[in-house]
């Protein structure tokens, strides 16, 4: 496991898993929210965002977290492992609100990018029905050579991270 793409709905723990996996694998971690948005929440132009990801995935080792379905193919074609944070809608909604309480709003420099508004809540609330099938189709189409890990809850995630750490030592 050298090139890991972590995807899933907001509030599922993607950034936490990326940080932990980066430590375990001794691999650089990129949080796509940090690459896509500046401090004032201005988005990087999509062509530049795509090119940045192409540069990132050309590296020999990496962990990248973020959904960004429009550029997911770039990461899927290059990764050896896909981690899909596949928690329930209730757990994801809890995740975005508890993160807001724990960290406050704004950019925190560690993958925590909080900005809760109606659009974010609606996206999280409808992710499993609307976006998850699209993500799964892209994983099937472009990630066929990768191992796919589905993590459905926090306990399963902790167990998987411990297993990966044990295998690496």
URBEL-V496498 format. One line per field, one symbol per residue. ss: DSSP state (A for helix, B for strand, O for the rest). psi: psi as a letter, one per 40 degrees, with the letter a starting at -180 (. if undefined). burial: + if it has 9 or more other ideal C-beta (glycine too) atoms within 8 Angstrom, else -. A space follows every 10 residues. Layout:
# URBEL-V496498
ss = ???
psi = ???
burial = ???
This chain:
# URBEL-V496498
ss = OOBBBBBBOO OOOAAAAAAA AAAAAOOOBB BAAAAABOOO OOBOOAAAAA AAAAAAAOOO OBBBBOOOAA AAAAAAAAOO BBBBBOOOAA AAAAAAAAAA AAAOOBBOOO OOBBOOOAAA AAAAAAAAAA AAAAAAAAAA AAOOOOBBBB BOOAAAAAAA AAAAAAAAO
psi = hdhhhhiiii eeeddddddd ddddefiihh hdddddiade fhihiddddd ddddddeeid hihhiicgdd eddddddeie hhhhhfiidd dddddddddd ddeaiaheef ehhhghiddd dddddedddd dddddddddd defdeihhhh heiddddddd ddddddde.
burial = -+++++++++ +++++-++++ ++-++-+-++ +++++++--- ---+----++ -+++-++--- +++++++++- ++-+++++++ +++++++-+- +++++++-++ -------+-- ++++-+---+ +-++-+++-- ++-+++-++- -++--+-++- +-+--++--+ +--++----
